[in-house]
């Protein structure tokens, strides 16, 4: 299951992690977000122990969304060593997300 990331736990869970992190910025009212949600959950199961897979609800965690300039959702950011190493704006296939994730593991 994907981690629920918040303004309070983002730094500790994502930025301070020694693993690559896939972070899905989403909202409940966003249709494309609901389309990729199940894929993110699958990746969380498949990459357990190898990567941090989490979701940030932009309506409830505006500080984190603002920090990373999220203007369009879904936006998926890939972090490694506390830095953004890749991103995907808009819906994407699971294969595309796996490819980006694998490139940084």
SERO-4910 file (N, C-alpha, C, O; in steps of 0.05 Angstrom, whole numbers):
BEGIN
 pado doro    nc1    nc2    nc3   cac1   cac2   cac3    cc1    cc2    cc3    oc1    oc2    oc3
  Unk    A     17    -24      0      0      0      0     18     25      0     37     27     15
  Unk    A     11     44    -17     26     69    -18     24     84      8      3     84     22
  Unk    A     46     97     16     46    113     40     30    138     37     30    150     15
  Unk    A     17    147     58      3    172     57     24    193     67     32    194     90
  Unk    A     32    210     48     52    230     54     38    256     61     18    264     48
  Unk    A     48    270     81     37    295     90     58    317     92     82    311     89
  Unk    A     49    341     96     68    363    100     87    356    124    110    364    124
  Unk    A     76    342    144     92    336    168    112    313    164    134    314    175
  Unk    A    106    293    147    124    270    145    140    269    119    155    250    115
  Unk    A    136    288    101    149    287     75    179    287     76    192    270     63
  Unk    A    190    305     92    220    307     93    231    280    103    250    269     91
  Unk    A    221    271    126    232    246    138    228    222    120    246    205    117
  Unk    A    204    220    107    198    196     92    210    196     64    219    175     54
  Unk    A    211    219     51    221    221     23    249    232     21    267    219     11
  Unk    A    252    256     31    278    270     27    301    258     42    323    257     32
  Unk    A    295    247     66    317    235     82    320    205     76    337    192     89
  Unk    A    305    194     58    306    165     52    331    158     36    341    175     20
  Unk    A    342    135     41    365    125     25    356    110      0    372    100    -15
  Unk    A    330    109     -4    318     96    -27    306    116    -47    301    139    -39
  Unk    A    303    108    -72    289    125    -91    260    126    -82    249    107    -71
  Unk    A    247    149    -87    219    153    -79    203    162   -103    211    179   -118
  Unk    A    179    149   -106    159    158   -126    137    171   -110    125    158    -92
  Unk    A    131    196   -116    111    211   -101     89    220   -120     95    236   -139
  Unk    A     65    211   -115     42    217   -132     27    240   -118     16    237    -97
  Unk    A     27    264   -131     11    287   -122    -17    285   -135    -19    285   -159
  Unk    A    -38    283   -119    -64    278   -129    -86    292   -112    -80    305    -92
  Unk    A   -111    289   -121   -134    299   -106   -158    281   -112   -159    268   -133
  Unk    A   -176    279    -93   -199    261    -95   -217    268   -119   -228    250   -131
  Unk    A   -219    294   -126   -236    303   -148   -224    300   -176   -237    306   -195
  Unk    A   -199    291   -177   -185    289   -202   -188    262   -216   -179    242   -206
  Unk    A   -202    262   -239   -207    237   -254   -182    222   -262   -180    198   -256
  Unk    A   -163    235   -275   -138    222   -282   -123    211   -258   -109    191   -260
  Unk    A   -125    225   -235   -112    216   -211   -124    189   -202   -109    171   -194
  Unk    A   -150    187   -204   -163    161   -197   -156    139   -216   -155    116   -208
  Unk    A   -149    146   -241   -141    126   -261   -114    114   -254   -110     90   -256
  Unk    A    -95    131   -245    -68    120   -240    -65    111   -211    -45     98   -205
  Unk    A    -84    118   -194    -82    109   -166    -77     80   -162    -59     72   -147
  Unk    A    -93     62   -175    -88     33   -172    -60     25   -181    -48      6   -170
  Unk    A    -49     38   -202    -22     31   -211     -1     38   -189     18     23   -185
  Unk    A     -5     61   -177     13     70   -156     12     50   -132     32     43   -121
  Unk    A    -12     40   -126    -15     21   -105     -1     -6   -112     12    -18    -95
  Unk    A     -3    -14   -137     10    -38   -146     41    -35   -144     55    -53   -135
  Unk    A     51    -12   -152     79     -7   -150     89     -7   -121    111    -17   -115
  Unk    A     72      3   -103     79      3    -75     83    -26    -65    102    -31    -50
  Unk    A     66    -44    -74     69    -72    -66     94    -85    -79    109    -99    -67
  Unk    A     97    -80   -105    119    -92   -121    146    -82   -113    166    -97   -115
  Unk    A    148    -57   -103    174    -45    -96    178    -42    -66    195    -27    -58
  Unk    A    162    -57    -51    165    -56    -21    193    -63    -14    203    -84    -22
  Unk    A    206    -46      2    234    -51     10    255    -41     -9    278    -39     -2
  Unk    A    247    -36    -34    266    -26    -54    263      4    -60    282     17    -68
  Unk    A    239     14    -56    233     43    -61    211     52    -43    195     36    -32
  Unk    A    210     78    -39    188     91    -24    167     99    -44    173    115    -63
  Unk    A    143     89    -41    121     96    -59    100    110    -42     89     97    -24
  Unk    A     94    135    -48     74    150    -32     57    169    -48     62    174    -71
  Unk    A     36    178    -34     17    196    -46     14    221    -29     12    219     -4
  Unk    A     12    244    -42      7    269    -28    -19    281    -38    -22    287    -62
  Unk    A    -39    282    -20    -64    295    -27    -60    325    -27    -56    337     -6
  Unk    A    -61    338    -50    -54    366    -52    -74    384    -38    -67    406    -30
  Unk    A    -99    375    -34   -119    391    -20   -113    392     10   -121    411     23
  Unk    A   -100    371     20    -95    370     49    -66    377     56    -60    381     80
  Unk    A    -49    379     36    -20    383     41     -9    404     22      9    399      7
  Unk    A    -21    428     24    -14    449      4     15    459      7     26    468    -13
  Unk    A     26    457     31     54    466     34     73    450     17     90    462      3
  Unk    A     71    424     17     88    407      1     83    411    -28    102    413    -44
  Unk    A     58    413    -36     51    417    -64     62    444    -74     72    446    -96
  Unk    A     61    465    -57     71    491    -65    102    490    -67    113    502    -85
  Unk    A    115    477    -48    144    475    -48    154    464    -75    175    473    -85
  Unk    A    140    444    -86    149    432   -111    134    442   -136    136    430   -157
  Unk    A    120    465   -133    108    478   -156     87    461   -170     85    463   -195
  Unk    A     72    445   -155     52    428   -168     29    446   -177     14    457   -161
  Unk    A     25    447   -204      3    463   -215    -16    446   -231    -38    455   -237
  Unk    A     -9    422   -237    -25    403   -252    -24    376   -239     -2    367   -231
  Unk    A    -47    363   -236    -46    337   -224    -61    317   -243    -79    326   -257
  Unk    A    -53    292   -243    -32    281   -226     -4    290   -236      1    292   -260
  Unk    A     13    294   -217     42    298   -222     56    277   -205     51    275   -181
  Unk    A     74    263   -217     90    243   -202    119    252   -203    131    256   -225
  Unk    A    131    256   -180    159    264   -178    175    241   -167    166    226   -150
  Unk    A    199    237   -178    217    216   -169    240    230   -155    253    248   -166
  Unk    A    245    222   -130    266    233   -113    288    213   -108    283    189   -105
  Unk    A    313    222   -107    335    206    -98    355    224    -84    362    245    -95
  Unk    A    363    217    -60    382    234    -45    370    261    -39    385    280    -37
  Unk    A    344    263    -36    331    288    -29    327    307    -53    317    329    -49
  Unk    A    334    298    -77    331    315   -100    312    302   -121    309    278   -122
  Unk    A    298    319   -136    281    309   -158    299    299   -180    316    314   -190
  Unk    A    295    274   -188    312    263   -210    295    257   -235    307    253   -257
  Unk    A    269    258   -233    252    254   -257    223    262   -249    217    265   -226
  Unk    A    206    265   -269    178    271   -264    161    262   -286    169    258   -309
  Unk    A    135    259   -280    115    252   -299     91    269   -293     79    268   -271
  Unk    A     83    286   -312     59    303   -308     37    292   -325     40    287   -349
  Unk    A     14    287   -312     -9    275   -325     -8    245   -323     12    233   -313
  Unk    A    -29    232   -331    -32    203   -330    -11    190   -347     -3    200   -368
  Unk    A     -1    167   -338     19    152   -353     13    122   -349     -2    114   -331
  Unk    A     25    106   -366     22     77   -363     40     67   -340     59     80   -332
  Unk    A     33     44   -330     49     32   -309     77     26   -319     96     30   -305
  Unk    A     79     17   -344    105     11   -356    123     36   -356    147     35   -351
  Unk    A    111     60   -362    127     84   -362    137     91   -334    159    101   -331
  Unk    A    120     87   -314    128     93   -287    149     74   -277    168     82   -264
  Unk    A    147     48   -284    167     28   -278    194     35   -290    215     34   -277
  Unk    A    193     44   -315    218     51   -329    232     74   -315    257     73   -311
  Unk    A    217     94   -307    229    117   -293    240    109   -266    261    118   -257
  Unk    A    225     92   -252    233     83   -226    258     66   -227    277     70   -212
  Unk    A    258     47   -245    281     29   -248    307     44   -256    328     35   -249
  Unk    A    304     66   -270    327     81   -279    342     93   -255    366    100   -258
  Unk    A    329     94   -232    342    107   -209    347     89   -185    357     98   -164
  Unk    A    339     64   -188    343     45   -165    372     35   -166    380     19   -149
***
